Amino acid sequence: MHPFDCTVFMHLPTSLNRSLITLTISVLAVGLLAACGSGNGSEAEDDVAYQVGTPLSDSTVALVVSSEHGTDTLSARDYRRQMKMATQRRPSSQRTDDQMQETQRKLIRGFARQHALRGEAKAQNIEADTAQVSARLNKLRQRYKSEKQFRAQLARNNLTVDSVRSMLADRLRQQTLQQQMAENYDEPSTGEVESYSEENRRIRAQHILLKVGENAPQTEVDSAREAAEALVDSAQMENVEFAELARRHSQGPSAQKGGDLGFFTRDKMVDEFAEAAYALSDSGDVASEPVRTRFGFHVIRLTNAGEPMDTTKARKQMTTERRKQAVEDQVDELLGEVTVRANPDLVSAGLYEE
């Protein structure tokens, strides 16, 4: 997340051609990279739930996942296509080595996840609703001018109507399984709802940003910190307008608005910023120390302490989060029985680093 109202929207492909290509390049990995990470702004998985097997040496293969349900293979060609599609969605400034490795880790986890869900759905004898499969297939058809054109596109991607129908049915079975998993959650208590509503209140703040990169030289970091500390001292003085300080010194996009960030919730900010802002209790309070994030040093002033979230909304949001977590917990259990083998010449996700 970005401390300046940054929201990432994930959506399905909007054209049949893109949908078919997605299906073609990885039959097993519909939506591999759909997971954005949690609300705390972190895209990385804290732990690898699957087991890591011996590395692969076959140059035509990128990944092999196996379990009691069998084995699935992702070719080097399809892996490269998946990575290309994923990186094209990122601006060039976000294509660092660390971020590329994180994208690879997501792809690996997504591939293993699909394998585990498919196997478990089959083990539980979950069937796809044929009417829903037909409806989804017809929706794809409708994006083409004619049946002939539709089938021609399939043929160009080495697909048939039956193979696409099979893929859609497989996806529906996995969705049904996840819906069942989502029912295994703990209903939040009244006390938990009240605490949640307080923790997730909307507040308003101003800030002054002094930019400094995460890997900046220490001299540059020290200089920015000293300047930020001086601004904290100034902001805490009487008769000093914080907005004017922000307009004069802030290097962030909110500078012209006097550093005003508007109302926001905790999940819209990077962790360090959110922790400092929510620690302030009264309107007008200024954080006693500059806060460093990956964007630089922030001088933070609370302008509205906000009010607790409506408890009805809080309960609904908690339920949604717990249902999602219930699914992830059960998927992690399934992934614990999955072994992933990767080709280190293709997949540099740190699986085989000592």
Phi, psi and omega in degrees: 000159182243140182287009180238054173059049178265127179233135179257124178254128177251136181213165178284159177304145185261358178232152179298320181302314180296320180298315182293320178296318178301316179294321183292312188290339176203090181305326186270355193235047176295118180076031181305320188256022183286338182285126183263351188099172185275175183294348180281000176092354180273133178262350185274147172279134182292323183225152174268112185284331183274165176271148180254121179267188181295148182293156178266150178243349180291117185291346180269355184239134178262315184220146171225125176243141183216155178197190177296344180273356179122206185225140174234144184235137173248119183289160178299322181297313181290326177298315180298322179294319178298315181295322179296315179298320181292316184286333178296335180281349181260141172293156185302331181292343181255018181254050178282167179300317180297318181289327176294320177295322179295321177298319178296319179298322178295319180296317179299311181298319179297320180294316179294323180297314180299320178300313183294316181294319179298314181295319181291321178298320178293318181297328180270005178058038177282130181252148177274141176290116184298328179294319178293321178299313180297322180296318180291322178295319179294327177296323175294316180303319186294346178277358176246154185289333182208163176297325180297316180294321178300311182291328178295320178294320177302313183299322180296337180254019179057040179238161173231168177301319180295321181292322177293318178301319179296318178298315180296320178296319179298317179296318179296321178297319179293321178295319178298318178299316181293326176297322177292319178299323184295340180283348181268059180238162179268124178296129181293141178280169179300317179297320179294322179294318180295319178295319181296318182296326178287316182294333185251028176293156176271129177238171178230142183210163170245159173208161172241125181251127171249110187288138172202130184290158179298328182252024181292153177302149183301324180298321179291320178297314181298320180295317179293321179296315179299318179295321179293321179295323178294323179290326175299314179301317180294318183294335181273354180281148176291152177065019175252124181278115180299320182300322180290321176300319181295316180297327183276326190242336186291141178253013179263166182294344180272002185304316183291345177260020180071024179081005183291126179259359183071190177278144179207164174252165185305321186288350180273354183243155173296154189306312185297319180293314181299316181300316181290317182294317182284346177282342178282138187253329184242144177302133182099346178293142177244134178303135187289341179227150173297148180250125179263132172233185179292350180269339182142208179257135181243135167257121191244134176232126177280131179247342176207117183288349175075182178229153180303151176297145174307131187296329177295316178293321180297316179297317180297316181293319178298317180299316179299315181295320181289325176296316179297317180294325178299320178296312183297322179297318181287326176295320178300322177298318178294320181294335178298341179260005182256136176251130180250130172240135183231157175269107185297342177285341181250322187251100183259055184264014176077017182291329186245018178284141179275000000 
